[in-house]
Amino acid sequence: MWYSASVFMKGAHIITPPIEPFWEESIVLIDAPDAPAAMSKAEEIGRSKEHRYYVAEPSRHEIHWEFVRVERIFEIDCSRFSSGLEVFSRFLRDSEARSLLTPFDDER
C-alpha cells in the first residue's frame, strides 16, 4: 500500500543571543504493507535528514536540523498514480491556516 507522511523537522541556530528556530514540514511518499510500517519508515526518513552546517550571515554560526516527529500518516487509496491524485490532506484551525498563508519576511 502507499502512504504519505508529514515529517516535521526543526532548524535551530546555535548562537547567542538565540534566534527563533524555523521548521520544515515535508510530505514524503511511503510504500509499506500497513500504517505502522509506514510510520516506522517515515521516522527513519526523518532521522536520516538530521544534519548540521555553518552559515555566514548575520554572523558565522552552526545550524542543527533535528527530526521532531511524524505528524500524520495518510493512506493513499488508489491502484495507480495519476495527475490530481490526493497524496495528503488535513483539517486546519483558522489560526493554523493564517500562519501557513503568511510568507516569511524574505519572501515578500
N, C-alpha and C positions, 0 to 999 in steps of 0.2 A: 504494500500500500504506500501511497505518497502522502506526506505531511509537509506543512510549512511550519516553521518555528520562529518565534520572535525572540531574538537573543539580545540581551542588554549588556552593554559594555560601558565602563566608566573611565574617563580620562582625567587623571589627577596631575596637576602641576606640582612639582616638588620644588617649592620656592618660598622664601619669606620676604614680605608678608604673603600669606596664602592668596591664591587666585581661585575663584569659583571653579569647581570641576565641570566637565562637559560630558555629554552622554551620546552614545550611538545605539540606535535600535536597528538591528539587521534582521531581515526576513530571509531565512535560508530554506532550501528545499531538501527534504529528507526522504530517503527510501528505507522503510522499516516494516517489519511484519505487524507491529501493533504500536499503540500510543506510548507505552512505557519504553519500548526500544527506541522510538523516535525521540523521546525526551532525553534518553541517555546519549544518543548520537548528537543531539543539539548541544548538550552540555559539553561534550568532547570538543565540538567545533568552537564553542565559546572559549573554553580553556586554551585551545590551540591559538586563538587570536590575541592572547595576552602578550604584551611586549613593552619595551622601554626604548626611548630615544631622546636625543637632546634637541632643543630648539634654541635659536639665537636671539629671538625677539620676545618681549622687550629686553630681557637680559638672559644670558645663557643659563638654562636650567633643564632639568630632566622631566619628561612626561611618562607616566605609567598608565598603560591601558590594562584594565582589570576586568575579567569576566564577573558579572554580578549575578545574573540568573537567566534562565529561560522563562520568559514572561507567559508564553502561551504556545500550545501545540494546536494546530488546526488541520483536521483531516481533509484531504483533497479527494473528493468523491468523483472520480472520472476513470474512464477506460483508456483515454488518450488525451494528450495535451493539445490545445488549440488556442487560437487568439481569443482573448477575452475571458479565459478561464480564471475564476477567482481562486487565488492562492492564499489569501489571508483576509480575515475580517474580524472586526471587534467593535463594540459599542463604546462611545466616549461620553464623559460628562462634558457639559458646556465649557468648563474651565480647561479641561484637557484639550478639547478641540481648539480653543482660542490660543492656548500655548503652542500647539503644533503649527498653527497658521501664522504665528508671529516669527518673522525672519530674524536671523542673527544680525547684529549690528553691521557686520562686514558684508552682508548680502543685500543691503538696501540700495 
